[in-house]
Amino acid sequence: MIYDRFARKTTALRTEQSMPVSRILLLVPICLAVTSTAYAADVQCTTADKSAWLPPAQVKAMLEQHGFTNVGAIKPNERKCYVVQATDNTGAKRTLYLDPTDGALRAME
């Protein structure tokens, strides 16, 4: 009888605690998506002169070697990044922000 009361109390506690945890787990991907989008908008890729930038064709080849497909036109933005639309290895369409001097990925949406 004592064990039965103890078991009911611990089961009730587990049920009460699982609700907030499930809500937190639901909110984590949403927060990450908002944070990465805000970060991508503010990323500064390089301060190097455009003469030091890699040609877009070379950057496109690098992306394809790393598993990206459907690589779109690579264009510079106002923050001195190359911006390109591509499909990642999971099939998701992404916007990539690349350092034009070495092709390094700085942010992805």
Secondary structure, 3 states (H helix, E strand, C coil): CHHHHHHHHHHHHHHHHHHHHHHHHHHHHHHHHHHHHHHHHHCCCCCCCHHHCCCHHHHHHHHHHCCCECCCCCEECCCCCEEEEEECCCCCEEEEEECCCCCCEEEEC
